[in-house]
Amino acid sequence: MKITQTLRNNRSLIFLSLGVFFFVIYIYALGVDLRYILIKIHEINLLFIPLILLIDVLFILTYSIAWFILIKIICPKIKLKDSILIVIVGWFGDMLVPAAFITGEALRLILLKKHYDLDMSRAAATVVIHRLLNALAFLFYITTGLIMLSIYQGSVNSGIYRQSLMIVFLSSLGIFLVLILLGKIHILREVFKKIAKEIFIFLRKKNVDIEKKIDNFFNSFEFSLRIMKKYKAAILGSFLILLLQWSLGVAIPYLFFIAIEYDVNFWTLSVAYPIYSLMDNIPLGIPANAGALDIAMVSTFVVLGVPKETAILVTLLTRSVIVVFEALLTGSISIIYLSRIFKEFSWKNLKALFTEQ
């Protein structure tokens, strides 16, 4: 019993260790020349580091501002500073408890309720639209990247081309289905009612007005959507900022390639970035998806023609920024912000806030 409890308490650490272990095995299986990597590390142009860190900060800020434009429609009194801080806490939460970004979204809703007393169902509409616009930006980049590669390189690796086209197709289908459902909220409402009813029957519990609660949630959610539809310029602005954010995301590994004096096409990375970013949407339970995302990054770079040693070096450098630097930045800001929001704040209730969603 004690062993089971110990494993449960240290589950994140165990998953983290397993992720790193499999990444080490992956590097060994590739037959990488580690001496080459060590030599190239010493040859990195350090002048690029401050620029890359600045770009990563802007990467987080643009994501926050894109959401601020949307939440401002529903909650006019919200301040830009608070919106950014709330997103940063959610960002840190996603790093600690990776669950396809669900942790971060839930934290945003909780903190909005705590700080502005905004009904979660109303705020949820902004989160859904934000994610939808982000998916459209994803689709734009991978499609544009494939077109630009075809123009400037003449041909694209057949494997990555087929994979990218499949991703484009599935993404387009997913976005189309979400748009259909957003236009048919009553269908979602009835589906949730039936599911809730079956769950309560299975658990042999009384209904406790669950249908009324579902009706209230969807009424509020739908009301927010109707309001947001009137602000098309704001939605377009949010989408354009998310396009900028994706550009910044691509720029981080791109600048690291330049820093080690390896010539790579920006549009090659604009195809690679959306592909390996999909790994972040798989809820593996590994903090920062350590190991899994690294393997995805290296594999994508190699398939696109980057030498394996260079691919591993740039992956490690990029991950040092988007994991270590971001964890230190968002973690410290989150602790300061949450200590002001909650009167009684400790590491224990910080963990509870991130895990009890």
C-alpha atoms as a printed R data frame, in Angstrom:
    type eleno elety resid chain resno       x      y       z
1   ATOM     1    CA   MET     A     1   0.000  0.000   0.000
2   ATOM     2    CA   LYS     A     2   2.853  2.358   0.901
3   ATOM     3    CA   ILE     A     3   4.594  1.536  -2.386
4   ATOM     4    CA   THR     A     4   1.431  2.333  -4.358
5   ATOM     5    CA   GLN     A     5   1.032  5.641  -2.508
6   ATOM     6    CA   THR     A     6   4.680  6.510  -3.084
7   ATOM     7    CA   LEU     A     7   4.371  5.787  -6.805
8   ATOM     8    CA   ARG     A     8   1.220  7.907  -6.991
9   ATOM     9    CA   ASN     A     9   2.875 10.849  -5.224
10  ATOM    10    CA   ASN     A    10   5.938 10.658  -7.454
11  ATOM    11    CA   ARG     A    11   4.106  9.849 -10.676
12  ATOM    12    CA   SER     A    12   5.216 13.025 -12.452
13  ATOM    13    CA   LEU     A    13   8.858 12.429 -11.501
14  ATOM    14    CA   ILE     A    14   8.643  8.819 -12.686
15  ATOM    15    CA   PHE     A    15   7.094  9.819 -16.020
16  ATOM    16    CA   LEU     A    16   9.705 12.556 -16.412
17  ATOM    17    CA   SER     A    17  12.503 10.046 -15.806
18  ATOM    18    CA   LEU     A    18  10.980  7.599 -18.285
19  ATOM    19    CA   GLY     A    19  10.658 10.316 -20.929
20  ATOM    20    CA   VAL     A    20  14.305 11.322 -20.555
21  ATOM    21    CA   PHE     A    21  15.366  7.655 -20.518
22  ATOM    22    CA   PHE     A    22  13.609  6.892 -23.810
23  ATOM    23    CA   PHE     A    23  15.103 10.025 -25.374
24  ATOM    24    CA   VAL     A    24  18.592  8.849 -24.381
25  ATOM    25    CA   ILE     A    25  17.840  5.415 -25.879
26  ATOM    26    CA   TYR     A    26  16.589  7.147 -29.037
27  ATOM    27    CA   ILE     A    27  19.828  9.145 -29.348
28  ATOM    28    CA   TYR     A    28  21.863  5.975 -28.852
29  ATOM    29    CA   ALA     A    29  19.813  4.143 -31.505
30  ATOM    30    CA   LEU     A    30  20.505  6.946 -34.005
31  ATOM    31    CA   GLY     A    31  24.230  6.442 -33.544
32  ATOM    32    CA   VAL     A    32  24.878 10.111 -32.875
33  ATOM    33    CA   ASP     A    33  28.402 11.529 -32.721
34  ATOM    34    CA   LEU     A    34  28.291 13.231 -29.307
35  ATOM    35    CA   ARG     A    35  31.751 14.757 -29.792
36  ATOM    36    CA   TYR     A    36  30.433 16.744 -32.755
37  ATOM    37    CA   ILE     A    37  27.562 18.065 -30.621
38  ATOM    38    CA   LEU     A    38  29.925 19.106 -27.816
39  ATOM    39    CA   ILE     A    39  32.191 20.907 -30.298
40  ATOM    40    CA   LYS     A    40  29.238 22.766 -31.848
41  ATOM    41    CA   ILE     A    41  27.974 23.809 -28.404
42  ATOM    42    CA   HIS     A    42  31.228 25.658 -27.801
43  ATOM    43    CA   GLU     A    43  30.913 27.340 -31.206
44  ATOM    44    CA   ILE     A    44  27.432 28.789 -30.641
45  ATOM    45    CA   ASN     A    45  27.152 32.504 -31.289
46  ATOM    46    CA   LEU     A    46  26.087 33.664 -27.823
47  ATOM    47    CA   LEU     A    47  24.863 36.999 -29.172
48  ATOM    48    CA   PHE     A    48  21.708 35.192 -30.335
49  ATOM    49    CA   ILE     A    49  20.749 34.024 -26.828
50  ATOM    50    CA   PRO     A    50  19.277 37.343 -25.527
51  ATOM    51    CA   LEU     A    51  17.324 37.736 -28.774
52  ATOM    52    CA   ILE     A    52  15.942 34.197 -28.534
53  ATOM    53    CA   LEU     A    53  14.903 34.715 -24.901
54  ATOM    54    CA   LEU     A    54  13.177 37.969 -25.861
55  ATOM    55    CA   ILE     A    55  11.339 36.195 -28.665
56  ATOM    56    CA   ASP     A    56  10.196 33.483 -26.243
57  ATOM    57    CA   VAL     A    57   8.817 36.149 -23.880
58  ATOM    58    CA   LEU     A    58   6.995 37.739 -26.823
59  ATOM    59    CA   PHE     A    59   5.744 34.261 -27.764
60  ATOM    60    CA   ILE     A    60   3.962 34.026 -24.405
61  ATOM    61    CA   LEU     A    61   2.791 37.650 -24.453
62  ATOM    62    CA   THR     A    62   1.236 37.449 -27.937
63  ATOM    63    CA   TYR     A    63  -0.717 34.356 -26.904
64  ATOM    64    CA   SER     A    64  -1.947 36.262 -23.845
65  ATOM    65    CA   ILE     A    65  -2.885 39.386 -25.801
66  ATOM    66    CA   ALA     A    66  -4.808 37.345 -28.377
67  ATOM    67    CA   TRP     A    67  -6.956 35.976 -25.552
68  ATOM    68    CA   PHE     A    68  -7.244 39.385 -23.869
69  ATOM    69    CA   ILE     A    69  -8.912 40.778 -27.005
70  ATOM    70    CA   LEU     A    70 -11.540 38.030 -26.752
71  ATOM    71    CA   ILE     A    71 -12.127 38.088 -22.994
72  ATOM    72    CA   LYS     A    72 -12.428 41.895 -23.115
73  ATOM    73    CA   ILE     A    73 -15.632 41.418 -25.142
74  ATOM    74    CA   ILE     A    74 -17.233 39.371 -22.361
75  ATOM    75    CA   CYS     A    75 -15.578 41.081 -19.401
76  ATOM    76    CA   PRO     A    76 -14.950 44.751 -20.315
77  ATOM    77    CA   LYS     A    77 -13.479 45.551 -16.891
78  ATOM    78    CA   ILE     A    78 -10.597 43.089 -17.206
79  ATOM    79    CA   LYS     A    79  -7.126 44.639 -17.346
80  ATOM    80    CA   LEU     A    80  -4.418 43.612 -19.800
81  ATOM    81    CA   LYS     A    81  -1.998 42.965 -16.931
82  ATOM    82    CA   ASP     A    82  -4.407 40.564 -15.224
83  ATOM    83    CA   SER     A    83  -5.158 38.784 -18.490
84  ATOM    84    CA   ILE     A    84  -1.450 38.218 -19.125
85  ATOM    85    CA   LEU     A    85  -0.831 37.016 -15.578
86  ATOM    86    CA   ILE     A    86  -3.766 34.586 -15.751
87  ATOM    87    CA   VAL     A    87  -2.472 33.105 -19.002
88  ATOM    88    CA   ILE     A    88   1.033 32.803 -17.517
89  ATOM    89    CA   VAL     A    89  -0.332 30.830 -14.558
90  ATOM    90    CA   GLY     A    90  -2.169 28.580 -17.002
91  ATOM    91    CA   TRP     A    91   1.026 28.226 -19.045
92  ATOM    92    CA   PHE     A    92   2.935 27.091 -15.965
93  ATOM    93    CA   GLY     A    93   0.095 24.738 -15.052
94  ATOM    94    CA   ASP     A    94   0.306 23.091 -18.488
95  ATOM    95    CA   MET     A    95   4.021 22.513 -17.951
96  ATOM    96    CA   LEU     A    96   3.416 20.856 -14.573
97  ATOM    97    CA   VAL     A    97   0.332 18.878 -15.536
98  ATOM    98    CA   PRO     A    98   0.383 18.275 -19.307
99  ATOM    99    CA   ALA     A    99  -3.137 17.340 -20.375
100 ATOM   100    CA   ALA     A   100  -3.483 18.710 -23.908
101 ATOM   101    CA   PHE     A   101  -3.571 22.247 -22.438
102 ATOM   102    CA   ILE     A   102  -6.760 21.450 -20.497
103 ATOM   103    CA   THR     A   103  -5.010 22.320 -17.219
104 ATOM   104    CA   GLY     A   104  -4.150 25.800 -18.445
105 ATOM   105    CA   GLU     A   105  -7.643 26.431 -19.774
106 ATOM   106    CA   ALA     A   106  -9.244 25.310 -16.508
107 ATOM   107    CA   LEU     A   107  -6.912 27.561 -14.528
108 ATOM   108    CA   ARG     A   108  -7.856 30.536 -16.683
109 ATOM   109    CA   LEU     A   109 -11.539 29.986 -15.886
110 ATOM   110    CA   ILE     A   110 -10.874 29.469 -12.166
111 ATOM   111    CA   LEU     A   111  -8.766 32.627 -11.862
112 ATOM   112    CA   LEU     A   112 -11.267 34.709 -13.824
113 ATOM   113    CA   LYS     A   113 -13.978 33.544 -11.442
114 ATOM   114    CA   LYS     A   114 -11.770 34.289  -8.435
115 ATOM   115    CA   HIS     A   115 -10.498 37.690  -9.599
116 ATOM   116    CA   TYR     A   116 -13.449 39.092 -11.587
117 ATOM   117    CA   ASP     A   117 -16.335 36.880 -10.443
118 ATOM   118    CA   LEU     A   118 -16.952 35.998 -14.096
119 ATOM   119    CA   ASP     A   119 -19.216 33.024 -14.682
120 ATOM   120    CA   MET     A   120 -17.113 30.111 -15.966
121 ATOM   121    CA   SER     A   121 -19.573 29.198 -18.704
122 ATOM   122    CA   ARG     A   122 -19.365 32.729 -20.131
123 ATOM   123    CA   ALA     A   123 -15.577 32.738 -19.984
124 ATOM   124    CA   ALA     A   124 -15.440 29.242 -21.509
125 ATOM   125    CA   ALA     A   125 -16.709 30.647 -24.809
126 ATOM   126    CA   THR     A   126 -13.608 32.862 -25.099
127 ATOM   127    CA   VAL     A   127 -11.326 29.902 -24.398
128 ATOM   128    CA   VAL     A   128 -13.042 27.826 -27.098
129 ATOM   129    CA   ILE     A   129 -12.778 30.623 -29.683
130 ATOM   130    CA   HIS     A   130  -9.157 31.237 -28.674
131 ATOM   131    CA   ARG     A   131  -8.308 27.568 -29.237
132 ATOM   132    CA   LEU     A   132 -10.227 27.552 -32.514
133 ATOM   133    CA   LEU     A   133  -8.321 30.589 -33.815
134 ATOM   134    CA   ASN     A   134  -5.068 28.965 -32.702
135 ATOM   135    CA   ALA     A   135  -5.992 25.857 -34.689
136 ATOM   136    CA   LEU     A   136  -6.642 28.033 -37.743
137 ATOM   137    CA   ALA     A   137  -3.203 29.641 -37.304
138 ATOM   138    CA   PHE     A   138  -1.714 26.134 -37.082
139 ATOM   139    CA   LEU     A   139  -3.462 25.166 -40.320
140 ATOM   140    CA   PHE     A   140  -2.312 28.355 -42.037
141 ATOM   141    CA   TYR     A   141   1.345 27.789 -41.157
142 ATOM   142    CA   ILE     A   142   1.633 24.155 -42.138
143 ATOM   143    CA   THR     A   143  -0.220 24.785 -45.426
144 ATOM   144    CA   THR     A   144   1.780 27.914 -46.275
145 ATOM   145    CA   GLY     A   145   5.000 26.140 -45.321
146 ATOM   146    CA   LEU     A   146   4.294 23.263 -47.716
147 ATOM   147    CA   ILE     A   147   3.475 25.677 -50.538
148 ATOM   148    CA   MET     A   148   6.611 27.760 -49.952
149 ATOM   149    CA   LEU     A   149   8.812 24.662 -49.748
150 ATOM   150    CA   SER     A   150   7.408 23.423 -53.043
151 ATOM   151    CA   ILE     A   151   8.157 26.798 -54.652
152 ATOM   152    CA   TYR     A   152  11.657 27.374 -53.282
153 ATOM   153    CA   GLN     A   153  12.959 23.823 -52.951
154 ATOM   154    CA   GLY     A   154  11.137 22.258 -55.862
155 ATOM   155    CA   SER     A   155  10.264 19.138 -53.899
156 ATOM   156    CA   VAL     A   156   9.383 18.063 -50.385
157 ATOM   157    CA   ASN     A   157  10.294 14.774 -48.728
158 ATOM   158    CA   SER     A   158   7.478 12.429 -49.791
159 ATOM   159    CA   GLY     A   159   7.019 11.065 -46.250
160 ATOM   160    CA   ILE     A   160   6.702 14.479 -44.628
161 ATOM   161    CA   TYR     A   161   4.531 15.675 -47.503
162 ATOM   162    CA   ARG     A   162   2.021 12.842 -47.030
163 ATOM   163    CA   GLN     A   163   2.101 13.275 -43.278
164 ATOM   164    CA   SER     A   164   1.558 17.023 -43.563
165 ATOM   165    CA   LEU     A   165  -1.326 16.608 -45.987
166 ATOM   166    CA   MET     A   166  -2.958 14.135 -43.612
167 ATOM   167    CA   ILE     A   167  -2.545 16.604 -40.744
168 ATOM   168    CA   VAL     A   168  -3.992 19.398 -42.895
169 ATOM   169    CA   PHE     A   169  -6.976 17.222 -43.797
170 ATOM   170    CA   LEU     A   170  -7.661 16.089 -40.213
171 ATOM   171    CA   SER     A   171  -7.175 19.621 -38.849
172 ATOM   172    CA   SER     A   172  -9.539 21.058 -41.445
173 ATOM   173    CA   LEU     A   173 -12.111 18.375 -40.651
174 ATOM   174    CA   GLY     A   174 -11.779 19.017 -36.907
175 ATOM   175    CA   ILE     A   175 -12.153 22.783 -37.322
176 ATOM   176    CA   PHE     A   176 -15.165 22.277 -39.601
177 ATOM   177    CA   LEU     A   177 -16.854 19.990 -37.045
178 ATOM   178    CA   VAL     A   178 -16.206 22.467 -34.206
179 ATOM   179    CA   LEU     A   179 -17.737 25.274 -36.273
180 ATOM   180    CA   ILE     A   180 -20.771 23.107 -36.991
181 ATOM   181    CA   LEU     A   181 -21.183 22.276 -33.293
182 ATOM   182    CA   LEU     A   182 -20.834 25.921 -32.276
183 ATOM   183    CA   GLY     A   183 -23.714 26.653 -34.605
184 ATOM   184    CA   LYS     A   184 -25.746 23.772 -33.114
185 ATOM   185    CA   ILE     A   185 -25.311 24.296 -29.375
186 ATOM   186    CA   HIS     A   186 -28.672 22.641 -28.716
187 ATOM   187    CA   ILE     A   187 -27.255 19.329 -29.987
188 ATOM   188    CA   LEU     A   188 -24.344 19.540 -27.534
189 ATOM   189    CA   ARG     A   189 -26.760 20.429 -24.777
190 ATOM   190    CA   GLU     A   190 -28.869 17.312 -25.359
191 ATOM   191    CA   VAL     A   191 -25.803 15.058 -25.702
192 ATOM   192    CA   PHE     A   192 -24.439 16.282 -22.359
193 ATOM   193    CA   LYS     A   193 -27.834 15.753 -20.724
194 ATOM   194    CA   LYS     A   194 -28.017 12.159 -21.927
195 ATOM   195    CA   ILE     A   195 -24.453 11.418 -20.855
196 ATOM   196    CA   ALA     A   196 -25.018 12.980 -17.428
197 ATOM   197    CA   LYS     A   197 -28.270 11.040 -17.013
198 ATOM   198    CA   GLU     A   198 -26.573  7.731 -17.843
199 ATOM   199    CA   ILE     A   199 -23.721  8.482 -15.440
200 ATOM   200    CA   PHE     A   200 -26.125  9.228 -12.596
201 ATOM   201    CA   ILE     A   201 -28.084  6.027 -13.325
202 ATOM   202    CA   PHE     A   202 -24.837  4.031 -13.360
203 ATOM   203    CA   LEU     A   203 -23.719  5.562 -10.055
204 ATOM   204    CA   ARG     A   204 -27.221  5.094  -8.639
205 ATOM   205    CA   LYS     A   205 -27.420  8.694  -7.548
206 ATOM   206    CA   LYS     A   206 -30.250 11.169  -7.689
207 ATOM   207    CA   ASN     A   207 -30.403 13.658 -10.530
208 ATOM   208    CA   VAL     A   208 -29.743 16.701  -8.257
209 ATOM   209    CA   ASP     A   209 -31.023 19.041 -10.971
210 ATOM   210    CA   ILE     A   210 -28.140 18.167 -13.292
211 ATOM   211    CA   GLU     A   211 -30.260 18.973 -16.359
212 ATOM   212    CA   LYS     A   212 -30.969 22.437 -14.990
213 ATOM   213    CA   LYS     A   213 -27.261 23.009 -14.371
214 ATOM   214    CA   ILE     A   214 -26.421 21.913 -17.919
215 ATOM   215    CA   ASP     A   215 -29.131 24.232 -19.296
216 ATOM   216    CA   ASN     A   216 -27.737 27.158 -17.304
217 ATOM   217    CA   PHE     A   217 -24.197 26.457 -18.496
218 ATOM   218    CA   PHE     A   218 -25.116 26.261 -22.177
219 ATOM   219    CA   ASN     A   219 -27.468 29.248 -21.979
220 ATOM   220    CA   SER     A   220 -24.615 31.350 -20.620
221 ATOM   221    CA   PHE     A   221 -22.101 29.853 -23.080
222 ATOM   222    CA   GLU     A   222 -24.377 30.497 -26.041
223 ATOM   223    CA   PHE     A   223 -25.068 34.045 -24.849
224 ATOM   224    CA   SER     A   224 -21.318 34.766 -24.846
225 ATOM   225    CA   LEU     A   225 -20.947 33.347 -28.347
226 ATOM   226    CA   ARG     A   226 -23.738 35.600 -29.632
227 ATOM   227    CA   ILE     A   227 -22.018 38.645 -28.147
228 ATOM   228    CA   MET     A   228 -18.635 37.673 -29.610
229 ATOM   229    CA   LYS     A   229 -20.084 37.236 -33.104
230 ATOM   230    CA   LYS     A   230 -20.801 40.968 -33.143
231 ATOM   231    CA   TYR     A   231 -17.098 41.764 -32.706
232 ATOM   232    CA   LYS     A   232 -15.691 40.358 -35.945
233 ATOM   233    CA   ALA     A   233 -12.837 42.902 -36.037
234 ATOM   234    CA   ALA     A   234 -11.695 41.825 -32.564
235 ATOM   235    CA   ILE     A   235 -11.781 38.159 -33.558
236 ATOM   236    CA   LEU     A   236  -9.778 38.924 -36.698
237 ATOM   237    CA   GLY     A   237  -7.273 40.902 -34.623
238 ATOM   238    CA   SER     A   238  -6.893 37.995 -32.218
239 ATOM   239    CA   PHE     A   239  -6.279 35.630 -35.147
240 ATOM   240    CA   LEU     A   240  -3.614 37.913 -36.658
241 ATOM   241    CA   ILE     A   241  -1.817 38.098 -33.311
242 ATOM   242    CA   LEU     A   242  -1.884 34.295 -33.091
243 ATOM   243    CA   LEU     A   243  -0.301 34.154 -36.552
244 ATOM   244    CA   LEU     A   244   2.452 36.377 -35.184
245 ATOM   245    CA   GLN     A   245   2.776 34.087 -32.189
246 ATOM   246    CA   TRP     A   246   3.294 31.078 -34.461
247 ATOM   247    CA   SER     A   247   5.968 33.033 -36.342
248 ATOM   248    CA   LEU     A   248   7.753 33.653 -33.048
249 ATOM   249    CA   GLY     A   249   7.493 29.960 -32.211
250 ATOM   250    CA   VAL     A   250   9.169 29.044 -35.505
251 ATOM   251    CA   ALA     A   251  11.797 31.771 -34.994
252 ATOM   252    CA   ILE     A   252  13.221 30.156 -31.829
253 ATOM   253    CA   PRO     A   253  14.664 26.992 -33.472
254 ATOM   254    CA   TYR     A   254  15.375 29.011 -36.637
255 ATOM   255    CA   LEU     A   255  17.664 31.393 -34.739
256 ATOM   256    CA   PHE     A   256  19.380 28.483 -33.009
257 ATOM   257    CA   PHE     A   257  20.148 26.998 -36.439
258 ATOM   258    CA   ILE     A   258  21.658 30.338 -37.438
259 ATOM   259    CA   ALA     A   259  23.582 30.532 -34.133
260 ATOM   260    CA   ILE     A   260  25.354 27.242 -34.931
261 ATOM   261    CA   GLU     A   261  25.883 28.379 -38.548
262 ATOM   262    CA   TYR     A   262  23.594 25.827 -40.174
263 ATOM   263    CA   ASP     A   263  21.627 27.077 -43.165
264 ATOM   264    CA   VAL     A   264  17.964 26.106 -42.978
265 ATOM   265    CA   ASN     A   265  14.911 27.468 -44.757
266 ATOM   266    CA   PHE     A   266  12.438 29.273 -42.478
267 ATOM   267    CA   TRP     A   267   9.562 27.595 -44.296
268 ATOM   268    CA   THR     A   268  11.075 24.183 -43.610
269 ATOM   269    CA   LEU     A   269  10.693 24.943 -39.926
270 ATOM   270    CA   SER     A   270   7.203 26.342 -40.470
271 ATOM   271    CA   VAL     A   271   6.256 22.828 -41.595
272 ATOM   272    CA   ALA     A   272   8.235 21.118 -38.834
273 ATOM   273    CA   TYR     A   273   6.946 23.297 -35.987
274 ATOM   274    CA   PRO     A   274   3.216 22.464 -36.348
275 ATOM   275    CA   ILE     A   275   4.000 18.756 -36.784
276 ATOM   276    CA   TYR     A   276   6.049 18.274 -33.631
277 ATOM   277    CA   SER     A   277   3.831 20.736 -31.743
278 ATOM   278    CA   LEU     A   278   1.047 18.177 -32.060
279 ATOM   279    CA   MET     A   279   2.903 16.089 -29.477
280 ATOM   280    CA   ASP     A   280   2.039 18.755 -26.884
281 ATOM   281    CA   ASN     A   281  -1.643 17.979 -27.480
282 ATOM   282    CA   ILE     A   282  -1.204 14.349 -26.446
283 ATOM   283    CA   PRO     A   283  -1.863 14.018 -22.676
284 ATOM   284    CA   LEU     A   284   1.007 11.666 -21.794
285 ATOM   285    CA   GLY     A   285   1.244 12.940 -18.228
286 ATOM   286    CA   ILE     A   286   4.949 13.796 -18.603
287 ATOM   287    CA   PRO     A   287   5.890 17.275 -17.303
288 ATOM   288    CA   ALA     A   288   6.720 19.460 -20.341
289 ATOM   289    CA   ASN     A   289   6.366 16.238 -22.390
290 ATOM   290    CA   ALA     A   290  10.074 15.697 -21.748
291 ATOM   291    CA   GLY     A   291  11.546 13.072 -24.032
292 ATOM   292    CA   ALA     A   292   8.429 12.568 -26.131
293 ATOM   293    CA   LEU     A   293   8.404 16.045 -27.667
294 ATOM   294    CA   ASP     A   294  12.193 15.945 -28.032
295 ATOM   295    CA   ILE     A   295  11.981 12.716 -30.040
296 ATOM   296    CA   ALA     A   296   9.234 14.238 -32.194
297 ATOM   297    CA   MET     A   297  11.333 17.360 -32.843
298 ATOM   298    CA   VAL     A   298  14.497 15.457 -33.776
299 ATOM   299    CA   SER     A   299  12.580 13.023 -36.008
300 ATOM   300    CA   THR     A   300  10.802 15.838 -37.851
301 ATOM   301    CA   PHE     A   301  14.047 17.769 -38.411
302 ATOM   302    CA   VAL     A   302  15.823 14.644 -39.686
303 ATOM   303    CA   VAL     A   303  13.003 13.757 -42.083
304 ATOM   304    CA   LEU     A   304  13.194 17.317 -43.454
305 ATOM   305    CA   GLY     A   305  16.879 16.813 -44.246
306 ATOM   306    CA   VAL     A   306  18.680 18.169 -41.170
307 ATOM   307    CA   PRO     A   307  21.724 16.059 -40.074
308 ATOM   308    CA   LYS     A   308  20.917 14.054 -36.929
309 ATOM   309    CA   GLU     A   309  23.615 15.691 -34.763
310 ATOM   310    CA   THR     A   310  22.448 19.166 -35.761
311 ATOM   311    CA   ALA     A   311  18.803 18.168 -35.193
312 ATOM   312    CA   ILE     A   312  19.567 16.927 -31.677
313 ATOM   313    CA   LEU     A   313  21.650 19.989 -30.791
314 ATOM   314    CA   VAL     A   314  18.975 22.457 -31.933
315 ATOM   315    CA   THR     A   315  16.297 20.407 -30.197
316 ATOM   316    CA   LEU     A   316  18.192 20.492 -26.889
317 ATOM   317    CA   LEU     A   317  18.884 24.219 -27.232
318 ATOM   318    CA   THR     A   318  15.259 24.990 -28.112
319 ATOM   319    CA   ARG     A   319  13.939 22.849 -25.263
320 ATOM   320    CA   SER     A   320  16.293 24.555 -22.818
321 ATOM   321    CA   VAL     A   321  14.449 27.779 -23.630
322 ATOM   322    CA   ILE     A   322  10.852 26.577 -23.900
323 ATOM   323    CA   VAL     A   323  11.163 24.315 -20.843
324 ATOM   324    CA   VAL     A   324  13.852 25.548 -18.442
325 ATOM   325    CA   PHE     A   325  13.611 29.279 -19.162
326 ATOM   326    CA   GLU     A   326   9.814 29.253 -19.419
327 ATOM   327    CA   ALA     A   327   9.460 27.191 -16.237
328 ATOM   328    CA   LEU     A   328  11.615 29.657 -14.295
329 ATOM   329    CA   LEU     A   329   9.845 32.670 -15.810
330 ATOM   330    CA   THR     A   330   6.229 31.511 -15.603
331 ATOM   331    CA   GLY     A   331   6.787 29.655 -12.325
332 ATOM   332    CA   SER     A   332   8.169 32.664 -10.466
333 ATOM   333    CA   ILE     A   333   5.469 34.962 -11.858
334 ATOM   334    CA   SER     A   334   2.746 32.419 -11.018
335 ATOM   335    CA   ILE     A   335   3.874 32.080  -7.408
336 ATOM   336    CA   ILE     A   336   3.962 35.846  -6.895
337 ATOM   337    CA   TYR     A   337   0.565 36.351  -8.569
338 ATOM   338    CA   LEU     A   338  -1.195 33.485  -6.790
339 ATOM   339    CA   SER     A   339   0.179 34.566  -3.410
340 ATOM   340    CA   ARG     A   340  -1.604 37.896  -3.944
341 ATOM   341    CA   ILE     A   341  -4.861 36.350  -5.136
342 ATOM   342    CA   PHE     A   342  -5.155 33.732  -2.384
343 ATOM   343    CA   LYS     A   343  -4.835 34.836   1.230
344 ATOM   344    CA   GLU     A   344  -3.486 31.482   2.374
345 ATOM   345    CA   PHE     A   345  -0.999 30.339  -0.211
346 ATOM   346    CA   SER     A   346   1.533 27.511  -0.031
347 ATOM   347    CA   TRP     A   347   3.198 24.930  -2.262
348 ATOM   348    CA   LYS     A   348   0.542 22.440  -1.149
349 ATOM   349    CA   ASN     A   349  -2.458 24.422  -2.359
350 ATOM   350    CA   LEU     A   350  -0.489 25.452  -5.447
351 ATOM   351    CA   LYS     A   351  -0.270 21.774  -6.370
352 ATOM   352    CA   ALA     A   352  -3.957 21.319  -5.575
353 ATOM   353    CA   LEU     A   353  -4.879 24.241  -7.823
354 ATOM   354    CA   PHE     A   354  -2.956 22.683 -10.718
355 ATOM   355    CA   THR     A   355  -4.190 19.133 -10.249
356 ATOM   356    CA   GLU     A   356  -7.747 19.276  -8.964
357 ATOM   357    CA   GLN     A   357  -9.402 20.417 -12.170
